[in-house]
Amino acid sequence: MPDSQPQPHHSSSSSWGASSSGRSEGAGLLLCGARLTDGRTVDVRLGGGRIEAVGTAGSLAVDGTRARGGRVDLSGYLLLPAPAEPHAHADTALSADAEGPLCPDPHDIRRRATEAALLQLGHGATALRAHVRVGDVQGLGALAAVLQARRSLHGLTELTAVAMPRVLTGVAGAEGLAMLRDALKMGASVVGGCPDLDPDPTGYAEAVLEVASEHGCPVDLHTDAADPARLARLAAMAGGLRPGVTLGPCAGLDRLPAEAVSRTADQLAAAGVAVVCLPQGGCAGVDRGDTADTAPVRLLRAAGVRVAAGSGALRDVSNPVGRGDPLEAAYLLASRYGLRPEDAYDTVSGSARAVLGLPEVRVEAGFPAELLAVRGDRLASALSLAYSRIVVHRGRVVARTSAVREYCNSAAAAESGLPRQGRGEVS
């Protein structure tokens, strides 16, 4: 059974069926007994796609109207703002097993893009930015397929498309510019690409910023960022653009001398340029290089750069084992790169949402009901063993993953005090 297909739910609770049966976001939903990162145990009432109230456990009575919306028992779960995925490649996702060149068939691209988005939704990402190549052999076919996937996913997750032309300068660049403008008319909402692959990287960046300014679109560019002078020029050009400029994965910064990295970080911060790092590895938009490199997250954050973390490749040739899991990205930033769990999670939630231009989410009344419940009582343990997850988008449960841990020697498990996440015995 493919990972993204609905799984049978064996819990004794009826809340899953009640909250996921296609109700509109206007219906009420009560989340009961959830743990917050500050240690409180609360009930959270949702309605109209937003958080209506947060109170101590048992304090939010469910009247007749609310009861029709259902309730979800979150005892044993940590409730968090939902992650967002700021850097995915929907057109190449799940293609690692393909023989020969990647199939340009729009039906295949739509199928893979939809399945990839559902996988990432199951991990908790209720918003997704997908970079899609335009021009060359595929023309606008891949973009059209991803936009079709976006429509079919409406109500489950928010997918936005980034148009990525290959060449924008010289004689060949004229066609790329025309294709880029057509992509925006079709429905791409972000201007992207990879200046490093153009014969004139600075000219490429200038062209992208000009088109983005014409259409009032954000910019999201792939770059290894190994050339500090080129990056300084880009930061200078991008400083006045609104609604903003994002660069990623910027792994080349980690290979530069410390003084050059510090100077570049200050320039990016002054220009308001955000950086999306990819701690999980490969990316289909740039040369693979050393996939062990990740942008120097702590230094960038210390300089005031907004840093988000993305998943990058999801089982394509750049990373055949990519998971597309934002919590894994946060786990790696905490375990390998020294971020506190709270800061690591921010890179895939608050900062990721800000990069995507989405409103802030807090588990407080008035904020959007974009939430993730994970099994655990603290953020550190959730990042370590986040197997069971419940995902809320627009105020309703849209995905649920349940993990059951069982031991054949129940006496040994009981004596060790090991946690159990389900019922039953192993025969």
C-alpha positions in Angstrom: 0.0 0.0 0.0 1.5 3.4 -1.0 2.5 5.5 2.0 0.1 8.3 1.0 -3.0 6.1 0.8 -5.5 6.2 3.7 -4.6 3.8 6.4 -7.2 1.9 8.5 -7.5 3.4 11.9 -7.9 0.9 14.7 -8.2 3.2 17.7 -11.2 2.9 20.0 -11.8 6.6 19.6 -14.4 7.8 17.1 -12.9 11.2 16.8 -11.0 10.4 13.6 -14.1 9.6 11.6 -16.0 12.6 13.1 -13.3 15.1 12.3 -12.2 13.9 8.9 -15.5 13.2 7.2 -15.4 16.2 4.9 -16.8 18.8 7.3 -16.2 22.4 6.3 -13.7 24.5 8.2 -16.6 26.3 9.8 -17.5 23.2 11.9 -16.3 23.1 15.5 -13.7 20.8 16.8 -12.4 20.3 20.4 -8.9 19.0 21.0 -8.8 17.6 24.5 -6.0 17.1 27.0 -3.1 18.3 24.8 0.3 19.2 26.2 1.9 22.5 25.2 5.6 23.2 25.1 5.3 25.3 28.3 4.1 22.2 30.2 0.4 23.1 30.4 -2.3 20.5 29.6 -5.1 22.2 27.8 -8.3 21.9 25.7 -8.3 23.8 22.4 -11.5 24.7 20.6 -11.4 25.3 16.9 -14.0 26.9 14.6 -14.0 28.8 11.3 -10.5 27.6 10.5 -9.1 29.4 13.6 -8.4 28.7 17.3 -11.4 30.0 19.2 -10.3 29.3 22.7 -7.6 27.6 24.8 -8.3 26.6 28.4 -7.2 24.2 31.1 -8.1 20.6 30.5 -11.8 20.0 30.9 -12.7 23.6 31.0 -14.1 24.1 27.5 -17.7 22.7 27.6 -19.0 21.3 24.3 -22.5 22.6 23.5 -24.8 21.1 21.0 -23.4 23.1 18.1 -19.8 22.3 18.9 -20.5 18.6 19.5 -21.5 18.2 15.9 -17.9 19.1 15.0 -16.4 16.3 17.1 -13.6 16.0 19.5 -10.1 14.5 19.5 -8.5 13.1 22.6 -4.9 14.3 22.6 -3.8 12.8 25.9 -0.1 11.9 25.6 0.4 14.3 22.6 2.3 17.5 22.3 0.4 20.2 20.4 2.5 22.4 18.1 2.0 24.9 15.3 2.1 22.9 12.1 5.2 22.8 10.0 5.5 24.2 6.5 7.6 22.9 3.7 9.5 25.8 2.1 11.6 23.8 -0.4 10.2 20.8 -2.3 10.6 19.6 -5.9 7.1 18.3 -6.9 8.0 17.5 -10.5 10.9 15.2 -9.7 9.6 13.7 -6.4 9.3 9.9 -6.1 11.2 9.4 -9.4 14.4 7.7 -8.1 13.4 4.3 -9.4 12.6 5.5 -12.9 14.8 3.9 -15.6 16.4 6.4 -18.0 15.5 10.1 -18.3 12.7 11.4 -16.2 9.3 10.9 -17.9 7.8 14.3 -19.0 4.3 12.8 -19.0 2.0 15.3 -17.2 -0.2 12.5 -15.8 2.8 10.9 -14.2 4.0 14.2 -12.8 0.6 15.0 -11.4 0.4 11.6 -9.8 3.9 11.9 -8.2 3.3 15.5 -7.1 0.0 14.6 -5.4 1.5 11.5 -3.7 4.5 13.5 -2.5 2.3 16.3 -1.1 0.2 13.8 0.8 3.4 12.2 2.2 4.5 15.5 3.5 1.1 16.3 4.8 1.2 13.1 6.8 4.4 14.3 8.3 2.7 17.5 9.4 3.3 20.1 6.6 0.1 21.9 5.9 1.7 24.3 3.4 4.2 23.4 0.7 6.3 25.5 -1.8 7.1 23.4 -4.8 9.9 24.4 -7.2 9.0 23.3 -10.8 11.3 23.5 -13.9 9.9 25.4 -16.9 11.3 25.5 -20.4 13.6 23.1 -22.2 12.0 19.8 -23.0 9.1 20.0 -20.5 8.0 23.5 -21.5 5.1 24.3 -19.2 3.8 20.8 -19.0 5.3 20.0 -15.6 4.0 23.2 -14.1 0.5 22.5 -15.5 0.6 19.1 -13.9 1.7 20.5 -10.5 -1.0 23.1 -10.6 -3.6 20.4 -11.3 -2.3 18.5 -8.2 -2.7 21.7 -6.3 -6.3 22.0 -7.2 -6.9 18.3 -6.2 -5.3 18.9 -2.8 -7.4 21.9 -2.0 -8.7 21.6 1.6 -5.9 19.2 2.6 -2.8 21.3 2.2 -1.7 24.6 0.6 0.6 24.1 -2.4 2.3 27.0 -4.2 4.4 26.7 -7.3 7.8 28.3 -8.0 8.6 28.7 -11.7 12.3 27.7 -12.4 13.6 28.7 -15.9 17.1 27.4 -16.7 18.6 30.3 -18.8 17.5 33.9 -18.8 20.4 35.7 -20.4 21.8 36.0 -24.0 19.9 34.8 -27.0 18.5 31.7 -25.3 17.4 33.8 -22.4 14.7 35.5 -24.4 12.7 32.3 -24.6 13.2 31.6 -21.0 11.9 35.0 -20.0 8.8 34.5 -22.2 8.3 31.1 -20.6 8.7 32.6 -17.1 6.0 35.2 -17.7 3.7 32.6 -19.2 4.2 30.4 -16.1 3.1 33.3 -13.8 0.0 33.8 -15.9 -0.8 30.1 -15.6 -0.7 30.2 -11.8 2.9 30.0 -10.5 3.0 32.5 -7.7 6.8 32.7 -7.0 9.7 33.5 -9.4 12.6 31.1 -9.0 15.5 29.5 -10.8 19.2 28.9 -10.4 21.6 31.7 -11.3 24.6 29.4 -10.9 23.6 27.5 -14.0 23.3 30.5 -16.3 26.4 31.8 -18.2 25.7 35.2 -16.6 24.5 34.6 -13.0 24.2 38.3 -12.2 22.2 39.0 -15.3 20.0 36.0 -14.4 19.3 37.4 -11.0 18.6 40.8 -12.4 16.1 39.3 -14.8 14.3 37.4 -12.1 14.0 40.4 -9.8 12.7 42.5 -12.7 10.0 40.0 -13.5 9.1 39.6 -9.9 8.8 43.3 -9.4 6.5 43.5 -12.5 4.1 40.9 -11.1 4.5 41.6 -7.3 5.8 38.1 -6.7 8.3 36.8 -4.1 11.6 35.4 -5.3 13.1 32.0 -4.3 16.4 31.2 -6.0 18.6 28.1 -5.8 22.3 28.9 -5.2 25.2 27.1 -3.6 26.4 30.6 -2.4 30.0 29.6 -2.8 30.9 33.0 -4.4 30.6 35.8 -1.7 31.1 38.6 -4.2 28.2 37.3 -6.4 26.1 36.9 -3.3 26.8 40.4 -2.1 25.6 41.8 -5.5 22.4 39.7 -5.3 21.8 40.9 -1.8 22.3 44.5 -2.9 19.8 44.1 -5.8 17.2 42.2 -3.6 17.1 44.7 -0.8 14.2 46.7 -2.0 12.1 43.9 -3.3 8.8 43.1 -1.6 7.2 40.7 -0.8 10.7 39.2 -0.3 13.6 37.2 -1.5 14.7 33.7 -0.4 17.9 31.8 -1.2 18.7 28.2 -0.7 20.3 25.8 0.0 23.4 28.0 0.3 25.6 25.0 1.4 28.6 26.6 -0.1 28.7 29.2 2.7 29.9 26.4 5.0 33.0 26.0 2.9 34.0 29.7 3.0 36.4 31.3 5.5 34.7 32.4 8.7 35.3 36.1 8.0 33.7 35.9 4.5 30.7 34.0 5.9 30.2 36.6 8.7 30.3 39.4 6.2 27.9 37.7 3.8 25.5 37.0 6.7 25.4 40.6 7.6 24.7 41.6 4.0 21.8 39.1 3.8 20.4 40.3 7.1 20.6 43.9 6.0 18.8 43.2 2.8 16.1 41.1 4.5 17.0 38.0 2.4 15.9 34.7 3.9 17.8 31.4 3.6 16.3 28.0 3.4 18.8 25.3 4.3 18.5 21.5 3.5 19.9 19.5 6.4 18.6 16.3 4.9 20.8 16.5 1.8 20.3 16.6 -1.9 18.4 19.1 -4.0 17.3 18.7 -7.7 17.8 22.4 -8.4 21.6 22.6 -8.0 24.6 20.5 -8.5 24.8 17.9 -5.7 28.3 18.9 -4.5 29.0 17.8 -1.0 25.7 16.8 0.3 27.1 16.7 3.8 27.3 20.5 3.7 24.5 22.6 5.2 24.3 26.4 5.4 25.9 27.7 8.7 22.6 28.0 10.4 23.7 29.3 13.8 25.9 32.0 12.3 23.2 33.2 10.0 20.6 33.3 12.8 23.1 35.2 15.0 23.5 37.8 12.3 19.7 38.3 12.1 19.0 36.3 8.9 15.7 34.5 8.9 16.6 30.8 8.4 14.1 28.1 7.5 14.7 24.4 6.8 13.3 22.4 3.9 13.3 18.8 2.9 14.7 19.2 -0.6 14.7 16.0 -2.7 12.0 13.5 -1.9 13.2 10.2 -3.4 14.6 11.5 -6.7 18.1 11.1 -8.1 19.4 13.8 -5.9 18.4 11.9 -2.7 16.9 8.5 -3.4 16.0 8.0 0.3 14.7 11.5 1.0 11.8 11.5 3.4 10.3 14.9 3.0 9.8 15.1 6.8 10.2 18.5 8.4 10.6 17.0 11.8 13.6 15.1 10.5 15.1 18.4 9.3 14.6 19.9 12.7 16.0 16.8 14.4 19.2 17.1 12.3 19.6 20.8 13.0 19.4 20.0 16.7 21.5 16.8 16.8 24.2 17.8 14.3 24.3 21.5 14.1 23.8 22.6 17.7 20.4 24.3 17.7 18.1 24.1 20.7 15.1 22.0 19.9 12.9 25.1 20.1 15.0 26.9 17.6 15.3 23.9 15.4 11.5 23.4 15.3 11.1 27.1 14.5 13.0 26.7 11.3 10.4 24.3 10.0 7.4 26.0 11.5 7.4 29.7 12.3 10.3 30.7 10.1 9.2 28.4 7.3 5.7 29.9 7.4 7.1 33.5 7.3 9.3 32.6 4.3 6.1 31.4 2.5 4.3 34.6 3.4 1.8 32.8 5.7 0.4 34.2 8.9 2.0 33.3 12.2 0.6 30.3 14.2 0.5 30.1 17.9 -1.6 27.8 20.1 -3.6 30.8 21.3 -7.1 32.1 20.5 -7.4 34.0 17.3 -4.6 32.3 15.4 -5.0 30.0 12.4 -5.9 26.4 13.2 -2.8 24.9 11.5 -1.6 22.4 14.1 0.4 19.2 14.6 0.0 16.9 17.5 2.9 14.5 18.1 3.3 11.7 20.6 5.4 13.0 23.5 5.6 15.4 26.4 8.5 17.6 25.4 9.7 19.0 22.1 13.1 17.2 22.4 11.4 13.8 22.7 8.9 14.7 19.9 11.8 15.4 17.5 13.5 12.2 18.6 10.6 9.8 18.3 7.8 11.6 16.5 6.1 8.5 15.1 2.4 9.1 15.9 1.1 12.4 14.4 -2.3 14.1 14.0 -2.4 17.0 11.5 -5.0 19.8 11.6 -5.5 22.1 8.6 -8.1 24.9 8.5 -9.5 23.6 11.7 -10.1 19.9 10.8 -8.0 16.8 11.1 -6.7 16.0 7.6 -4.1 13.3 8.3 -3.3 10.8 11.0 -0.4 8.5 11.5 -0.5 6.0 14.4 2.4 3.9 15.6 2.1 1.0 18.0 5.1 -0.3 19.9 4.8 -3.8 21.3 7.2 -6.3 22.9 6.9 -10.0 23.0 8.3 -10.2 26.5 5.7 -8.1 28.3 7.2 -8.7 31.7 10.6 -7.3 30.7 8.9 -4.3 29.1 6.8 -3.7 32.3 9.9 -4.0 34.6 11.8 -1.5 32.4 9.0 1.0 32.5 9.0 1.3 28.7 6.2 3.3 27.1 3.6 1.6 25.1 1.7 3.5 22.3 -1.0 0.9 21.7 -2.9 -2.1 22.9 -2.5 -5.7 22.2 0.1 -8.4 22.5 2.5 -10.0 20.1 1.7 -13.6 19.6 
